[in-house]
Amino acid sequence: MLAMAKGANMLLMFLLEIGVLISVGYWGFTLSPGWAVRLLAGIGAPVLFAVLWGLFAAGGGTNATYPLTGIARGLFEIAWFGGGALALHLAGAAAPAAVLAAAFVVNAVLRLVWQQS
């Protein structure tokens, strides 16, 4: 039963990662009445976030180019997932932003307790 819960928590982590990319893309497409700005931000923000994740956190750090560990990893995750929640909030989606932030907190606490990456 615990193994299933740990697997579900890692699935949640993956879904949260995807959720952040969708969130920053959504934010980008709500920015300006000009289509060029919306297109640039709507595509550019998720690409930037994905590059940052790949450089510093992919695969729990095992697949990252420059893996972060310990407090640096925790601060990076807080900034990355917080950025996704902030993007939703700025796009006018306060309730989904709160859900994303709360789900991240629960996921992070469980990963710490269960010593998951």
C-alpha positions in Angstrom: 0.0 0.0 0.0 2.8 2.4 0.8 4.5 1.6 -2.4 1.4 2.6 -4.3 1.1 5.8 -2.4 4.8 6.6 -3.2 4.1 5.9 -6.8 1.1 8.1 -6.8 3.1 10.9 -5.2 5.7 10.7 -8.0 2.9 10.7 -10.6 1.6 13.9 -8.9 5.1 15.4 -9.1 5.1 14.7 -12.9 1.7 16.2 -13.3 2.7 19.3 -11.3 5.7 19.7 -13.6 3.4 19.6 -16.6 1.0 21.9 -14.8 3.6 24.6 -14.3 4.5 24.5 -18.0 0.8 24.8 -19.0 0.4 27.6 -16.4 3.2 29.8 -17.6 2.0 29.3 -21.2 -1.5 30.3 -20.3 -0.2 33.4 -18.5 1.8 34.3 -21.6 -1.2 34.0 -23.9 -3.2 36.4 -21.6 -0.6 39.1 -21.4 -1.3 41.7 -24.1 -3.9 42.6 -26.7 -1.0 42.3 -29.3 -0.8 38.8 -30.8 3.0 39.0 -31.2 3.6 39.5 -27.4 1.1 36.8 -26.5 2.7 34.4 -28.9 6.2 35.2 -27.8 5.3 34.9 -24.1 2.9 32.0 -24.5 5.6 29.9 -26.2 8.7 31.4 -24.7 7.8 31.2 -21.0 7.2 27.4 -21.1 10.3 26.9 -23.1 12.3 28.9 -20.6 10.8 27.0 -17.7 11.5 23.7 -19.4 15.1 24.6 -20.1 15.6 25.6 -16.4 14.0 22.3 -15.2 16.3 20.3 -17.6 19.4 22.1 -16.5 18.8 21.9 -12.8 16.1 19.4 -11.7 15.2 16.9 -14.4 14.7 13.3 -13.2 15.0 14.3 -9.6 18.4 15.7 -10.5 19.7 12.5 -12.0 19.1 13.7 -15.6 19.9 17.3 -15.0 22.9 19.0 -16.6 23.8 20.8 -13.4 21.9 18.9 -10.7 20.9 20.8 -7.5 20.8 19.0 -4.2 19.7 19.9 -0.7 18.7 23.4 0.1 19.5 24.6 -3.4 17.2 22.0 -4.9 14.4 23.0 -2.4 14.8 26.7 -3.2 14.8 26.0 -6.9 11.6 23.9 -6.7 9.9 26.6 -4.6 10.8 29.3 -7.2 9.9 27.0 -10.1 6.5 25.8 -8.8 5.8 29.1 -7.2 6.5 30.7 -10.6 3.8 28.5 -12.1 1.3 29.4 -9.4 2.2 33.1 -9.7 1.7 32.9 -13.4 -1.8 31.5 -12.9 -2.6 34.1 -10.4 -1.4 36.9 -12.7 -3.5 35.5 -15.5 -6.6 35.8 -13.3 -6.9 32.2 -12.2 -6.5 32.6 -8.4 -8.3 29.3 -7.5 -6.2 27.1 -9.8 -3.1 28.9 -8.6 -3.9 28.0 -5.0 -4.6 24.4 -6.0 -1.3 24.2 -7.8 0.6 25.7 -4.8 -1.2 23.5 -2.2 -0.6 20.3 -4.3 3.1 21.2 -4.6 3.4 21.7 -0.8 1.7 18.3 -0.1 3.9 16.6 -2.7 7.1 18.2 -1.4 6.4 17.2 2.2 5.6 13.6 1.2 8.7 13.4 -0.9 10.8 14.6 2.1 9.1 12.2 4.5 9.4 9.3 2.1 12.9 10.3 0.9 11.9 10.5 -2.7 13.8 12.7 -5.2 
